[in-house]
């Protein structure tokens, strides 16, 4: 009887794009909403508020993309250097690398004979892949992808920033601060809950954590805008 293959989907496969997307959207909402509230609190005109918000959206998206690309590319460079080092060591001192892999499996609970057999089989199949995974902790699912991370961060930041900016464009100046803050906080709560759900954490905890820091950032920025506007 043929056995049906057991398929599993693990949350760790989402870590790369999920981290970049959540970070970008969160920053987009918080920074743009805070900027709008700060300018609004300084008694600026609605046109000035919208210009500031649009500039913040574009600048923030580009900054997120550049920062994420540089950061993740550094990780990719480190991974490539480590893999090249392992490749050279396998070519020049294969026996020591074999012993090193065997020792890793012994440390994980296998007896010496079985650990040697496992190392034999894995190194015959893909020696570099075995050392990358079990010695360096580098797996295909978690490899650094700079371009993907940069695009995800820029797109998610722009999407997050568009929410408070759209509210500012649609409402009048009289209720601008309350509505921008309200919509932004609700959006942050939803984002935190969705991110927590996707990552397997408690939804309420994720929502509260993101909302708290967002509210704090908006309150401080609005206060600064108010006092600066009053002084000027």
Phi, psi and omega in degrees: 000129181287138180272136176280130181290137181270114181260137177227144176246119184256146182292337180296337177293341181268355193300316184299302183285329181293317180299313181294319182292315180293316179299317180295313181294318179299313179296322180299314180293309186295310185291318181288317177297318179296318178298314180297317180294321178296317179289320177299316182293339178274010178063036176282161178288162181297325178298318178294322179297315182293320178298316178298318180294318180294317177298320178296322179297309183295312181297319181294318180297316179293320179295318179297316181297314181295314181296317180293320180296313181297316181296310183288328178294325176297319176296317179296321178297319180295317178298317180296320179295318179295319179293322178294321177298317178296321180298317179294320181293325177293327180283325187262334184213065185297324183294318178295321178294323177297315179296323180296317179293321177299317180297325178298316182288327175296318178296337179269001172118356179278150174286164189301319182293313180293321178299320178296320179294317179298315179299319178303308184295315182292322180287331174291324181284308182198089186297313181295319179297321179295316179290324178298316183285310191267337178261316185263343181075024180259119179237156180302324182291335185245014177295147179289132179231090188300314184294316178300317180294319180295314180295319179297318181294314181296314182295317182289324176297313181298319179296317179294317181293332182294334182295301179294330179293320177295321178297316180297326181285332187267333185261162177280170182293332185297320183248015185300311185297313183296316183288319178299314179296316182297310180297320181295317180293321176296318179297320178296319179298316178296316180299314179297321179293317179296316179297319179295318179297317180293328180270358178084013180263179180286130185296314183298319180296315179297318180294315181295321182297311181293318182295320180301308183292326176295315179297320179296315180297317180293319181296315181294317181294318178297320179296317178298315178299320180295312183290322178294317179298322179292320182290322181282000000 
